[in-house]
Amino acid sequence: MSSVEHLDDLISRLERAAEQLRSGECSPDAAATMVEDCAALATQAAAELEQLARAEAFAPAPGQDTLL
């Protein structure tokens, strides 16, 4: 799975969790666990974004080739 695909998956999981939390159908304990899980997912997403940003920073600009 590429970094972009992994990031998309993390975003989808966070969105689903947000919907469940907004519904108000979770018990307080389940909601607390879900919030902790969301924090871990957000940390993973931040790491993926950082990795993508670093890869983009070192990629040559469009139309630019490396010197031989």
PDB file of N, CA, C and O in Angstrom, chain B, residues numbered from 101:
ATOM      1  N   MET B 101       0.857  -1.173   0.000  1.00  0.00           N
ATOM      2  CA  MET B 101       0.000   0.000   0.000  1.00  0.00           C
ATOM      3  C   MET B 101       0.902   1.235   0.000  1.00  0.00           C
ATOM      4  O   MET B 101       1.821   1.332   0.813  1.00  0.00           O
ATOM      5  N   SER B 102       0.643   2.167  -0.900  1.00  0.00           N
ATOM      6  CA  SER B 102       1.442   3.380  -0.978  1.00  0.00           C
ATOM      7  C   SER B 102       1.108   4.314   0.190  1.00  0.00           C
ATOM      8  O   SER B 102       0.107   4.132   0.884  1.00  0.00           O
ATOM      9  N   SER B 103       1.953   5.296   0.384  1.00  0.00           N
ATOM     10  CA  SER B 103       1.718   6.260   1.457  1.00  0.00           C
ATOM     11  C   SER B 103       0.411   7.004   1.265  1.00  0.00           C
ATOM     12  O   SER B 103      -0.310   7.256   2.230  1.00  0.00           O
ATOM     13  N   VAL B 104       0.100   7.356   0.025  1.00  0.00           N
ATOM     14  CA  VAL B 104      -1.140   8.082  -0.251  1.00  0.00           C
ATOM     15  C   VAL B 104      -2.340   7.197   0.053  1.00  0.00           C
ATOM     16  O   VAL B 104      -3.313   7.653   0.654  1.00  0.00           O
ATOM     17  N   GLU B 105      -2.277   5.933  -0.359  1.00  0.00           N
ATOM     18  CA  GLU B 105      -3.383   5.009  -0.073  1.00  0.00           C
ATOM     19  C   GLU B 105      -3.539   4.798   1.425  1.00  0.00           C
ATOM     20  O   GLU B 105      -4.657   4.745   1.937  1.00  0.00           O
ATOM     21  N   HIS B 106      -2.421   4.676   2.125  1.00  0.00           N
ATOM     22  CA  HIS B 106      -2.471   4.494   3.578  1.00  0.00           C
ATOM     23  C   HIS B 106      -3.061   5.734   4.239  1.00  0.00           C
ATOM     24  O   HIS B 106      -3.854   5.623   5.174  1.00  0.00           O
ATOM     25  N   LEU B 107      -2.680   6.907   3.759  1.00  0.00           N
ATOM     26  CA  LEU B 107      -3.222   8.148   4.300  1.00  0.00           C
ATOM     27  C   LEU B 107      -4.724   8.235   4.041  1.00  0.00           C
ATOM     28  O   LEU B 107      -5.481   8.635   4.926  1.00  0.00           O
ATOM     29  N   ASP B 108      -5.158   7.868   2.846  1.00  0.00           N
ATOM     30  CA  ASP B 108      -6.594   7.853   2.533  1.00  0.00           C
ATOM     31  C   ASP B 108      -7.350   6.903   3.461  1.00  0.00           C
ATOM     32  O   ASP B 108      -8.449   7.216   3.918  1.00  0.00           O
ATOM     33  N   ASP B 109      -6.756   5.746   3.734  1.00  0.00           N
ATOM     34  CA  ASP B 109      -7.383   4.781   4.641  1.00  0.00           C
ATOM     35  C   ASP B 109      -7.505   5.360   6.049  1.00  0.00           C
ATOM     36  O   ASP B 109      -8.541   5.209   6.697  1.00  0.00           O
ATOM     37  N   LEU B 110      -6.457   6.018   6.519  1.00  0.00           N
ATOM     38  CA  LEU B 110      -6.494   6.626   7.849  1.00  0.00           C
ATOM     39  C   LEU B 110      -7.569   7.708   7.925  1.00  0.00           C
ATOM     40  O   LEU B 110      -8.292   7.811   8.915  1.00  0.00           O
ATOM     41  N   ILE B 111      -7.663   8.507   6.875  1.00  0.00           N
ATOM     42  CA  ILE B 111      -8.679   9.564   6.840  1.00  0.00           C
ATOM     43  C   ILE B 111     -10.074   8.962   6.885  1.00  0.00           C
ATOM     44  O   ILE B 111     -10.941   9.447   7.611  1.00  0.00           O
ATOM     45  N   SER B 112     -10.292   7.908   6.111  1.00  0.00           N
ATOM     46  CA  SER B 112     -11.605   7.250   6.110  1.00  0.00           C
ATOM     47  C   SER B 112     -11.954   6.707   7.489  1.00  0.00           C
ATOM     48  O   SER B 112     -13.088   6.836   7.949  1.00  0.00           O
ATOM     49  N   ARG B 113     -10.976   6.103   8.140  1.00  0.00           N
ATOM     50  CA  ARG B 113     -11.219   5.556   9.477  1.00  0.00           C
ATOM     51  C   ARG B 113     -11.539   6.669  10.470  1.00  0.00           C
ATOM     52  O   ARG B 113     -12.419   6.507  11.316  1.00  0.00           O
ATOM     53  N   LEU B 114     -10.835   7.795  10.377  1.00  0.00           N
ATOM     54  CA  LEU B 114     -11.120   8.925  11.261  1.00  0.00           C
ATOM     55  C   LEU B 114     -12.508   9.498  10.996  1.00  0.00           C
ATOM     56  O   LEU B 114     -13.222   9.859  11.932  1.00  0.00           O
ATOM     57  N   GLU B 115     -12.888   9.582   9.734  1.00  0.00           N
ATOM     58  CA  GLU B 115     -14.222  10.103   9.399  1.00  0.00           C
ATOM     59  C   GLU B 115     -15.320   9.190   9.934  1.00  0.00           C
ATOM     60  O   GLU B 115     -16.328   9.667  10.455  1.00  0.00           O
ATOM     61  N   ARG B 116     -15.126   7.863   9.806  1.00  0.00           N
ATOM     62  CA  ARG B 116     -16.126   6.926  10.337  1.00  0.00           C
ATOM     63  C   ARG B 116     -16.241   7.056  11.850  1.00  0.00           C
ATOM     64  O   ARG B 116     -17.341   7.041  12.402  1.00  0.00           O
ATOM     65  N   ALA B 117     -15.101   7.182  12.511  1.00  0.00           N
ATOM     66  CA  ALA B 117     -15.123   7.323  13.967  1.00  0.00           C
ATOM     67  C   ALA B 117     -15.818   8.614  14.368  1.00  0.00           C
ATOM     68  O   ALA B 117     -16.582   8.631  15.333  1.00  0.00           O
ATOM     69  N   ALA B 118     -15.563   9.694  13.640  1.00  0.00           N
ATOM     70  CA  ALA B 118     -16.212  10.971  13.947  1.00  0.00           C
ATOM     71  C   ALA B 118     -17.726  10.855  13.798  1.00  0.00           C
ATOM     72  O   ALA B 118     -18.475  11.395  14.612  1.00  0.00           O
ATOM     73  N   GLU B 119     -18.177  10.153  12.762  1.00  0.00           N
ATOM     74  CA  GLU B 119     -19.617   9.955  12.568  1.00  0.00           C
ATOM     75  C   GLU B 119     -20.222   9.183  13.738  1.00  0.00           C
ATOM     76  O   GLU B 119     -21.297   9.525  14.230  1.00  0.00           O
ATOM     77  N   GLN B 120     -19.524   8.147  14.175  1.00  0.00           N
ATOM     78  CA  GLN B 120     -20.031   7.356  15.304  1.00  0.00           C
ATOM     79  C   GLN B 120     -20.092   8.187  16.573  1.00  0.00           C
ATOM     80  O   GLN B 120     -21.052   8.094  17.337  1.00  0.00           O
ATOM     81  N   LEU B 121     -19.058   9.007  16.800  1.00  0.00           N
ATOM     82  CA  LEU B 121     -19.046   9.839  18.002  1.00  0.00           C
ATOM     83  C   LEU B 121     -20.146  10.889  17.952  1.00  0.00           C
ATOM     84  O   LEU B 121     -20.782  11.168  18.969  1.00  0.00           O
ATOM     85  N   ARG B 122     -20.377  11.474  16.778  1.00  0.00           N
ATOM     86  CA  ARG B 122     -21.422  12.483  16.646  1.00  0.00           C
ATOM     87  C   ARG B 122     -22.816  11.902  16.825  1.00  0.00           C
ATOM     88  O   ARG B 122     -23.732  12.602  17.257  1.00  0.00           O
ATOM     89  N   SER B 123     -22.981  10.624  16.496  1.00  0.00           N
ATOM     90  CA  SER B 123     -24.303  10.009  16.592  1.00  0.00           C
ATOM     91  C   SER B 123     -24.796   9.935  18.034  1.00  0.00           C
ATOM     92  O   SER B 123     -26.001   9.904  18.284  1.00  0.00           O
ATOM     93  N   GLY B 124     -23.870   9.906  18.971  1.00  0.00           N
ATOM     94  CA  GLY B 124     -24.241   9.837  20.385  1.00  0.00           C
ATOM     95  C   GLY B 124     -24.682   8.463  20.832  1.00  0.00           C
ATOM     96  O   GLY B 124     -25.187   8.305  21.943  1.00  0.00           O
ATOM     97  N   GLU B 125     -24.500   7.469  19.985  1.00  0.00           N
ATOM     98  CA  GLU B 125     -24.948   6.113  20.305  1.00  0.00           C
ATOM     99  C   GLU B 125     -23.905   5.304  21.081  1.00  0.00           C
ATOM    100  O   GLU B 125     -24.198   4.200  21.539  1.00  0.00           O
ATOM    101  N   CYS B 126     -22.710   5.836  21.229  1.00  0.00           N
ATOM    102  CA  CYS B 126     -21.652   5.117  21.940  1.00  0.00           C
ATOM    103  C   CYS B 126     -21.783   5.350  23.445  1.00  0.00           C
ATOM    104  O   CYS B 126     -22.198   6.418  23.894  1.00  0.00           O
ATOM    105  N   SER B 127     -21.424   4.334  24.198  1.00  0.00           N
ATOM    106  CA  SER B 127     -21.366   4.514  25.647  1.00  0.00           C
ATOM    107  C   SER B 127     -20.169   5.409  25.960  1.00  0.00           C
ATOM    108  O   SER B 127     -19.273   5.550  25.129  1.00  0.00           O
ATOM    109  N   PRO B 128     -20.144   6.005  27.129  1.00  0.00           N
ATOM    110  CA  PRO B 128     -19.003   6.858  27.478  1.00  0.00           C
ATOM    111  C   PRO B 128     -17.662   6.119  27.398  1.00  0.00           C
ATOM    112  O   PRO B 128     -16.664   6.685  26.951  1.00  0.00           O
ATOM    113  N   ASP B 129     -17.643   4.858  27.831  1.00  0.00           N
ATOM    114  CA  ASP B 129     -16.393   4.092  27.767  1.00  0.00           C
ATOM    115  C   ASP B 129     -15.988   3.818  26.327  1.00  0.00           C
ATOM    116  O   ASP B 129     -14.813   3.929  25.978  1.00  0.00           O
ATOM    117  N   ALA B 130     -16.957   3.461  25.492  1.00  0.00           N
ATOM    118  CA  ALA B 130     -16.662   3.202  24.076  1.00  0.00           C
ATOM    119  C   ALA B 130     -16.200   4.485  23.396  1.00  0.00           C
ATOM    120  O   ALA B 130     -15.290   4.452  22.568  1.00  0.00           O
ATOM    121  N   ALA B 131     -16.814   5.604  23.734  1.00  0.00           N
ATOM    122  CA  ALA B 131     -16.417   6.882  23.149  1.00  0.00           C
ATOM    123  C   ALA B 131     -14.992   7.244  23.561  1.00  0.00           C
ATOM    124  O   ALA B 131     -14.208   7.726  22.743  1.00  0.00           O
ATOM    125  N   ALA B 132     -14.664   7.014  24.817  1.00  0.00           N
ATOM    126  CA  ALA B 132     -13.309   7.316  25.293  1.00  0.00           C
ATOM    127  C   ALA B 132     -12.275   6.461  24.565  1.00  0.00           C
ATOM    128  O   ALA B 132     -11.215   6.952  24.177  1.00  0.00           O
ATOM    129  N   THR B 133     -12.585   5.194  24.387  1.00  0.00           N
ATOM    130  CA  THR B 133     -11.682   4.302  23.652  1.00  0.00           C
ATOM    131  C   THR B 133     -11.538   4.755  22.209  1.00  0.00           C
ATOM    132  O   THR B 133     -10.442   4.741  21.649  1.00  0.00           O
ATOM    133  N   MET B 134     -12.655   5.157  21.611  1.00  0.00           N
ATOM    134  CA  MET B 134     -12.624   5.610  20.225  1.00  0.00           C
ATOM    135  C   MET B 134     -11.792   6.882  20.082  1.00  0.00           C
ATOM    136  O   MET B 134     -11.066   7.037  19.100  1.00  0.00           O
ATOM    137  N   VAL B 135     -11.888   7.776  21.032  1.00  0.00           N
ATOM    138  CA  VAL B 135     -11.093   9.009  21.001  1.00  0.00           C
ATOM    139  C   VAL B 135      -9.608   8.666  21.089  1.00  0.00           C
ATOM    140  O   VAL B 135      -8.793   9.262  20.385  1.00  0.00           O
ATOM    141  N   GLU B 136      -9.255   7.725  21.934  1.00  0.00           N
ATOM    142  CA  GLU B 136      -7.852   7.296  22.029  1.00  0.00           C
ATOM    143  C   GLU B 136      -7.384   6.690  20.718  1.00  0.00           C
ATOM    144  O   GLU B 136      -6.269   6.951  20.268  1.00  0.00           O
ATOM    145  N   ASP B 137      -8.243   5.878  20.105  1.00  0.00           N
ATOM    146  CA  ASP B 137      -7.906   5.284  18.808  1.00  0.00           C
ATOM    147  C   ASP B 137      -7.730   6.368  17.744  1.00  0.00           C
ATOM    148  O   ASP B 137      -6.834   6.283  16.904  1.00  0.00           O
ATOM    149  N   CYS B 138      -8.585   7.377  17.788  1.00  0.00           N
ATOM    150  CA  CYS B 138      -8.475   8.477  16.826  1.00  0.00           C
ATOM    151  C   CYS B 138      -7.166   9.245  17.006  1.00  0.00           C
ATOM    152  O   CYS B 138      -6.557   9.677  16.028  1.00  0.00           O
ATOM    153  N   ALA B 139      -6.742   9.411  18.235  1.00  0.00           N
ATOM    154  CA  ALA B 139      -5.474  10.085  18.471  1.00  0.00           C
ATOM    155  C   ALA B 139      -4.324   9.292  17.853  1.00  0.00           C
ATOM    156  O   ALA B 139      -3.411   9.871  17.266  1.00  0.00           O
ATOM    157  N   ALA B 140      -4.370   7.970  17.987  1.00  0.00           N
ATOM    158  CA  ALA B 140      -3.327   7.125  17.383  1.00  0.00           C
ATOM    159  C   ALA B 140      -3.392   7.201  15.862  1.00  0.00           C
ATOM    160  O   ALA B 140      -2.356   7.264  15.201  1.00  0.00           O
ATOM    161  N   LEU B 141      -4.597   7.197  15.302  1.00  0.00           N
ATOM    162  CA  LEU B 141      -4.748   7.316  13.850  1.00  0.00           C
ATOM    163  C   LEU B 141      -4.240   8.667  13.358  1.00  0.00           C
ATOM    164  O   LEU B 141      -3.592   8.744  12.314  1.00  0.00           O
ATOM    165  N   ALA B 142      -4.527   9.720  14.096  1.00  0.00           N
ATOM    166  CA  ALA B 142      -4.063  11.056  13.717  1.00  0.00           C
ATOM    167  C   ALA B 142      -2.534  11.128  13.752  1.00  0.00           C
ATOM    168  O   ALA B 142      -1.928  11.793  12.911  1.00  0.00           O
ATOM    169  N   THR B 143      -1.916  10.460  14.702  1.00  0.00           N
ATOM    170  CA  THR B 143      -0.459  10.412  14.769  1.00  0.00           C
ATOM    171  C   THR B 143       0.111   9.701  13.551  1.00  0.00           C
ATOM    172  O   THR B 143       1.101  10.146  12.972  1.00  0.00           O
ATOM    173  N   GLN B 144      -0.517   8.593  13.165  1.00  0.00           N
ATOM    174  CA  GLN B 144      -0.082   7.870  11.966  1.00  0.00           C
ATOM    175  C   GLN B 144      -0.259   8.728  10.722  1.00  0.00           C
ATOM    176  O   GLN B 144       0.608   8.739   9.849  1.00  0.00           O
ATOM    177  N   ALA B 145      -1.374   9.446  10.633  1.00  0.00           N
ATOM    178  CA  ALA B 145      -1.630  10.307   9.476  1.00  0.00           C
ATOM    179  C   ALA B 145      -0.594  11.423   9.400  1.00  0.00           C
ATOM    180  O   ALA B 145      -0.125  11.760   8.313  1.00  0.00           O
ATOM    181  N   ALA B 146      -0.241  11.989  10.530  1.00  0.00           N
ATOM    182  CA  ALA B 146       0.770  13.043  10.548  1.00  0.00           C
ATOM    183  C   ALA B 146       2.119  12.506  10.057  1.00  0.00           C
ATOM    184  O   ALA B 146       2.827  13.189   9.317  1.00  0.00           O
ATOM    185  N   ALA B 147       2.467  11.303  10.462  1.00  0.00           N
ATOM    186  CA  ALA B 147       3.720  10.697  10.011  1.00  0.00           C
ATOM    187  C   ALA B 147       3.695  10.454   8.501  1.00  0.00           C
ATOM    188  O   ALA B 147       4.696  10.677   7.820  1.00  0.00           O
ATOM    189  N   GLU B 148       2.561  10.000   7.980  1.00  0.00           N
ATOM    190  CA  GLU B 148       2.434   9.779   6.534  1.00  0.00           C
ATOM    191  C   GLU B 148       2.562  11.099   5.776  1.00  0.00           C
ATOM    192  O   GLU B 148       3.237  11.166   4.748  1.00  0.00           O
ATOM    193  N   LEU B 149       1.916  12.145   6.283  1.00  0.00           N
ATOM    194  CA  LEU B 149       2.003  13.452   5.642  1.00  0.00           C
ATOM    195  C   LEU B 149       3.436  13.975   5.646  1.00  0.00           C
ATOM    196  O   LEU B 149       3.905  14.531   4.653  1.00  0.00           O
ATOM    197  N   GLU B 150       4.117  13.795   6.755  1.00  0.00           N
ATOM    198  CA  GLU B 150       5.517  14.231   6.840  1.00  0.00           C
ATOM    199  C   GLU B 150       6.374  13.481   5.829  1.00  0.00           C
ATOM    200  O   GLU B 150       7.220  14.073   5.159  1.00  0.00           O
ATOM    201  N   GLN B 151       6.150  12.178   5.723  1.00  0.00           N
ATOM    202  CA  GLN B 151       6.908  11.369   4.766  1.00  0.00           C
ATOM    203  C   GLN B 151       6.636  11.830   3.335  1.00  0.00           C
ATOM    204  O   GLN B 151       7.564  11.944   2.535  1.00  0.00           O
ATOM    205  N   LEU B 152       5.381  12.094   3.010  1.00  0.00           N
ATOM    206  CA  LEU B 152       5.033  12.574   1.676  1.00  0.00           C
ATOM    207  C   LEU B 152       5.652  13.945   1.391  1.00  0.00           C
ATOM    208  O   LEU B 152       6.132  14.197   0.286  1.00  0.00           O
ATOM    209  N   ALA B 153       5.638  14.823   2.391  1.00  0.00           N
ATOM    210  CA  ALA B 153       6.209  16.155   2.211  1.00  0.00           C
ATOM    211  C   ALA B 153       7.709  16.076   1.984  1.00  0.00           C
ATOM    212  O   ALA B 153       8.249  16.794   1.143  1.00  0.00           O
ATOM    213  N   ARG B 154       8.377  15.218   2.718  1.00  0.00           N
ATOM    214  CA  ARG B 154       9.829  15.058   2.532  1.00  0.00           C
ATOM    215  C   ARG B 154      10.149  14.486   1.159  1.00  0.00           C
ATOM    216  O   ARG B 154      11.108  14.914   0.515  1.00  0.00           O
ATOM    217  N   ALA B 155       9.358  13.529   0.711  1.00  0.00           N
ATOM    218  CA  ALA B 155       9.593  12.946  -0.613  1.00  0.00           C
ATOM    219  C   ALA B 155       9.370  13.992  -1.694  1.00  0.00           C
ATOM    220  O   ALA B 155      10.104  14.032  -2.682  1.00  0.00           O
ATOM    221  N   GLU B 156       8.374  14.829  -1.516  1.00  0.00           N
ATOM    222  CA  GLU B 156       8.073  15.882  -2.489  1.00  0.00           C
ATOM    223  C   GLU B 156       9.183  16.931  -2.508  1.00  0.00           C
ATOM    224  O   GLU B 156       9.517  17.459  -3.569  1.00  0.00           O
ATOM    225  N   ALA B 157       9.755  17.235  -1.348  1.00  0.00           N
ATOM    226  CA  ALA B 157      10.802  18.247  -1.268  1.00  0.00           C
ATOM    227  C   ALA B 157      12.047  17.832  -2.040  1.00  0.00           C
ATOM    228  O   ALA B 157      12.761  18.684  -2.569  1.00  0.00           O
ATOM    229  N   PHE B 158      12.313  16.533  -2.109  1.00  0.00           N
ATOM    230  CA  PHE B 158      13.515  16.064  -2.781  1.00  0.00           C
ATOM    231  C   PHE B 158      13.276  15.656  -4.225  1.00  0.00           C
ATOM    232  O   PHE B 158      14.219  15.313  -4.936  1.00  0.00           O
ATOM    233  N   ALA B 159      12.036  15.690  -4.659  1.00  0.00           N
ATOM    234  CA  ALA B 159      11.717  15.350  -6.044  1.00  0.00           C
ATOM    235  C   ALA B 159      12.063  16.530  -6.943  1.00  0.00           C
ATOM    236  O   ALA B 159      11.813  17.678  -6.575  1.00  0.00           O
ATOM    237  N   PRO B 160      12.633  16.269  -8.113  1.00  0.00           N
ATOM    238  CA  PRO B 160      12.939  17.385  -9.008  1.00  0.00           C
ATOM    239  C   PRO B 160      11.653  18.069  -9.487  1.00  0.00           C
ATOM    240  O   PRO B 160      10.609  17.433  -9.630  1.00  0.00           O
ATOM    241  N   ALA B 161      11.754  19.349  -9.724  1.00  0.00           N
ATOM    242  CA  ALA B 161      10.596  20.090 -10.213  1.00  0.00           C
ATOM    243  C   ALA B 161      10.220  19.587 -11.604  1.00  0.00           C
ATOM    244  O   ALA B 161      11.076  19.095 -12.340  1.00  0.00           O
ATOM    245  N   PRO B 162       8.956  19.707 -11.961  1.00  0.00           N
ATOM    246  CA  PRO B 162       8.542  19.250 -13.287  1.00  0.00           C
ATOM    247  C   PRO B 162       9.377  19.921 -14.386  1.00  0.00           C
ATOM    248  O   PRO B 162       9.570  21.137 -14.379  1.00  0.00           O
ATOM    249  N   GLY B 163       9.860  19.121 -15.313  1.00  0.00           N
ATOM    250  CA  GLY B 163      10.667  19.627 -16.403  1.00  0.00           C
ATOM    251  C   GLY B 163      12.155  19.737 -16.073  1.00  0.00           C
ATOM    252  O   GLY B 163      12.959  20.089 -16.936  1.00  0.00           O
ATOM    253  N   GLN B 164      12.512  19.443 -14.859  1.00  0.00           N
ATOM    254  CA  GLN B 164      13.916  19.513 -14.441  1.00  0.00           C
ATOM    255  C   GLN B 164      14.504  18.124 -14.382  1.00  0.00           C
ATOM    256  O   GLN B 164      13.926  17.225 -13.770  1.00  0.00           O
ATOM    257  N   ASP B 165      15.635  17.941 -15.005  1.00  0.00           N
ATOM    258  CA  ASP B 165      16.319  16.661 -14.974  1.00  0.00           C
ATOM    259  C   ASP B 165      17.556  16.773 -14.096  1.00  0.00           C
ATOM    260  O   ASP B 165      18.063  17.868 -13.855  1.00  0.00           O
ATOM    261  N   THR B 166      18.030  15.644 -13.626  1.00  0.00           N
ATOM    262  CA  THR B 166      19.257  15.647 -12.843  1.00  0.00           C
ATOM    263  C   THR B 166      20.444  15.773 -13.779  1.00  0.00           C
ATOM    264  O   THR B 166      20.404  15.301 -14.915  1.00  0.00           O
ATOM    265  N   LEU B 167      21.494  16.408 -13.300  1.00  0.00           N
ATOM    266  CA  LEU B 167      22.717  16.538 -14.088  1.00  0.00           C
ATOM    267  C   LEU B 167      23.481  15.242 -14.085  1.00  0.00           C
ATOM    268  O   LEU B 167      23.498  14.511 -13.096  1.00  0.00           O
ATOM    269  N   LEU B 168      24.100  14.973 -15.184  1.00  0.00           N
ATOM    270  CA  LEU B 168      24.894  13.747 -15.298  1.00  0.00           C
ATOM    271  C   LEU B 168      26.272  13.953 -14.774  1.00  0.00           C
ATOM    272  O   LEU B 168      27.083  13.027 -14.790  1.00  0.00           O
TER     273      LEU B 168
END
